[in-house]
Amino acid sequence: MDSTLLVELSRAQFALTALYHWLFVPLTLGLSFIIAIMESLYVKTGDETWKKITKFWMGLFAINFAIGLATGIILEFEFGTNWSNYSWIVGDIFGAPLAIEGIMAFFMESTFFAVMFFGWDKVSKKVHLLSTWLVAIGSNLSALWILVANGWMQHPVGMEFNLNTARFEMKNFFDVLFNPNAISKFLHTVSSGYVMGALFVVGISAWYLLKKRDILFAKRSIIVAASFGLLASVFLTLTGDESAHQVALTQPTKLAAMEGLYDGKSRAGIVAIGQLNTDKKIGDGQKEFIWSIEIPYALSFLGFRNINAFVPGIDDLVLGNPTLSIEPAQSKIDKGKVAIASLKTYKEAMRENDNTKATIAFQSFRENQSFLGYGYLNDPAKIIPPVGITFYSFHIMVGLGSWFLALFFFVLYFSMVGKIETKPLLLKLAFLSIPLGYVAGEAGWIVAEVGRQPWAIQSMLPVGIATSSIDPISIMITLGLFATIFTGLLIAEIKIMLKQVSIGPEGEAHV
């Protein structure tokens, strides 16, 4: 069996599922709160127009919710089918937040979803409104527990390696839950979902205004969504700053790849836009960029809250920097191999009941256990994630986020002064920005996950050790099936949504 092929196919299948899943989830997160706000206005004012607006957007939410649920279940199953070694080694930790997500959040949103969607004439206004808010809260709680698990993968805390079972075991649940990396990841991720939901509502409402139909519906929807989107965009910027700060503290290789930084420096600037030099190699002295525009000092300040801070580059992290006590990657690999050998010796000693040998091996392992994952690597350069895709994905995400902030501001301003109908260019840009929200969201996940490579768990477990021992042919078959099914689901969702938008809130189709 070709282990490299197995790993790459497993990664491809998981990436495919995750990318498709993330096409549906963010809209659920954002649209659920926008719907809850709209229904709150209906309950408060008694205006039937708000009820009609709420029910229209609720229909689009339901379509997206159902398909997002299907891809999410498959994603969790893949931990057992494709990544069973990972599930065995860290299942005690990783499984806990996922179990809570299923028991608490998933059942909560599923239960009240039925009341929200089917209970308009069966329960009181206030009970229905409560159900709508609980669906929104449940959706976001679901994201919380999943992102707690993902945040732990980015920065493992609250655990200890058990030599007897060769597994990481949880020691403090609250360290895992309140992991700063997990908190920043949760807040940044859900706020990106809020922005995407707002873009969706603003863009479709802009289309109605361009078509000069359902004017009152579109204007009211735009004001709610643009207000929500503007606040979410500001919050997204703040949480993005904190997320990058956590990356600087705990994942220096990811930060270096995000900025294309090879030569570490103090008072480092952020590259606002630039073209990477694809011929650049570690330690070769070539320039990092063919051209670039840089914001001076910004990377040091935003990364470490200190304008004079030294930001290590790829060369420093791979080759080491004795002046700044940055250990070479080869040294970490050597210590990791000592940890692996000590673990093997410890197990042999325990089977032979040789307490002296076991004690020596135990002590050797504990001295080197923080480098355990490096012991499975052979090339120091492999500690660096793919620079090109990480750099460009990060800058696409940041650039689009800045555009969304400006878009919401101008849409809201002209809506409030009653001139939004007179701005066709702005309305067209709002409509065309709907897919850009998805591009930004996917780019963010690429930065988070590709930027973590080669690790399944940062510095602890490489992806090459985390896979299941299965036939690559079976993965090829399921990869093809998933690609076909997910694409079919996506096409079906788009067609259904387009039809619903064409029908409109009044229930009459327009050509």
Secondary structure, DSSP 8 states (H G I E B T S, - for coil): --HHHHHHHHHHHHHHHHHHHHHHHHHHHHHHHHHHHHHHHHHHH--HHHHHHHHHHHHHHHHHHHHHHHHHHHHHHHHHHT-HHHHHHHHHHHHHHHHHIIIIIIHHHHHHHHHHHH-TTTS-HHHHHHHHHHHHHHHHHHHHHHHHHHHHHHS--SEEEETTTTEEEES-HHHHHT-HHHHHHHHHHHHHHHHHHHHHHHHHHHHHHHTT-SHHHHHHHHHHHHHHHHHHHHHHHHHHHHHHHHHHHH-HHHHHHHHT--S-EET--EEEEEEE-TT--TTS---SEEEEEEETTHHHHHHHS-TT-EE--HHHHHH-BGGGTB--HHHHHHHHHHHHHHHHHHHHHHHTT-HHHHHHHHHHHHHHGGGGGGGG---GGGGS--HHHHHHHHHHHHHHHHHHHHHHHHHHHHHHTT-GGG-HHHHHHHHHTHHHHHHHHHHHHHHHHHTTTTEEETTTEEHHHHS----HHHHHHHHHHHHHHHHHHHHHHHHHHHHHHHHTTTT----
